[in-house]
Amino acid sequence: MDLRLMVDSLPQLLLGMLATLELVALSGALGVVLAVPVALARVSPRAWVRAAPLGYIFFLRGTPLLVQIFLVYYGLGQFETVRESVLWPVLREAYWCAIIAFTLNTSAYTAEILRGAIQAVPPGEVEAARALGMSHALTLRRVVLPRAVRMALPAYGNEVILMVKGSALASTITLLDLTGMARTIIAKTYKPLEIFLAAGLLYLLITLVITRLIRRAETHLSTTANPRPKGRP
Amino acid sequence: MHKLSTFFAAVVAAGLLVAGGPAKAADPLRIGTEGAYPPFNLVDANGELQGFDVDIAKALCAAMEVECTFVKQDWDGIIPALLAGKYDAIVASMSITEERRQAVDFTERYYTNKLRFIARKDMQLDISAAGLAGLDVGAQRATISGSFLEEHYPDANVRLYDTQENAYLDLAAGRLDAVLGDALVNYEWLNSEAGADFAFKGAPVFEGDLIAIALRKGNPDLVERFNAAIRQIRADGTYQEINARYFPFDIY
């Protein structure tokens, strides 16, 4: 074991870790934005609205992330029309291709998590809101979504962790994320054990922090939403 | 508890045997190759390894009178897997470099290569360090082309790919302005349909790139047997016959 090498590679690996965090944060945020309308469509009372996102979710959950990345990166680049379109400056960049693939992928999973949570909101609470005269939109905003988000949080924490690990696939399209950086260092040192071990520890650190953050968010949401009555045991 | 530790000891011992077992004369040799580097090594439609490297390796094994099996291994793990004992020799168009010499032993060369840029035919490309500054230039990761770019073209935007094929795909798609690679591999791609709009740019930037077989360190007998086999197939015409299947000129 070459501990010296592990320490020497740390600055580069930290740069890679930063890239990984950026990829996950940006595609995670965009994924949530996309997931909300998809989830709402999935619980619509109208059958045709419910059916609309089915293909989207089916495709994105049913194919490997690697295949999706390759389809966006190498696949779209094959078409002359894509290369001449206004989208090419974006699709030309490996970074944006990764963001697009990760965003679509996570949005499908997040939408399903959110759908499950929305359907788990007790119907009595919705009826009570409607009985108070709240409109459909207001019920959604004030009652259904806040309740659903709280219930979805533990499952969403899992999704974020899976995304962190899935982001390693960005290294296959030339990005220097944590895995890409590790592989580039190994290409020069031929010491995969040390470098992958160091990279693995950094991934552990990321998931540890994310787990903590999600847990904190869970307690925060549950205490603010159900404040304990004061003065009683 | 005791049984468990015996079990682990047995597993460790078995692992050591597999990893440490040196190839003796009668043992079949396991040859590692990438299978993604046409025309030198590739996987054909039937899933079989083909190419110049594979043909040479088979000829060398015949000359050494040993049985050979082939193992396909991604390029950036090809030396670590050799060191881990997954196979006994790398025959995968590997250049002899000082860095690699720290990790493995090399035989004599079995062919010679050059590094040369390719780019779109209609592109005026100045291949000096200043000329490539700010341009997107690609190469395969963990190759001498990759390290050559990083060393000599600090101002170029160097992008490293898992396979040479992926670098060509991005060159064709216009994500790269130029690719630096082995001249013979580039030659093959330029002659393919995908490479029709592309051409060599400038003179080779690096010549006398010696391609050899890599072996784990500390096995001089095996190095010598490979060297003798290389000389033998050069002398008896087997080499020239294989060469002619791939290139109309001598690549030794």
Interface residues (C-beta under 8 A of the other chain):
Chain A: Y74 G77 Q78 R83 W88 R92 A94 T172 T174 R183 T184 I186 A187 K188 Y190 K191 P192
Chain B: D76 G77 I79 P80 L83 E99 R100 Q102 A103 G138 R141 A142 G146 S147 R159 L160 Y161 D162 N166 L169 D170 A173 G174 R175
